């Protein structure tokens, strides 16, 4: 009898491992495909990142003639930092959506 239980548990563990691997692949694809955009407080800079944190684009709205370089650099850095935080938030949400479907071994 113990042999049957062990074989059933092993079979369930193998199936669970396959499911986790498939979900991990889904997660990695979703993280790279999902994009979030953030704007500077004055809306002059928009940074788009994937949930993985890769910068997908930077848009500058309006002219730069009247901006000081140091001011612009601070705004850009702050916006990129906000984009990194948004990417982290998006990763967490995707992780919860994809891996929240898992249930403990032995649970039907």
Protein Blocks (a to p, Z undefined) as FASTA:
>chain_A
ZZmmmmmmmmmmmmmmmmmmmmmmmmmmmmmmpccddddfklpaccdddfkopafbdcde
djfklpcfklmmmmmmmmmmmmmmmmmmmmmmmmmmmmmmpccehiZZ
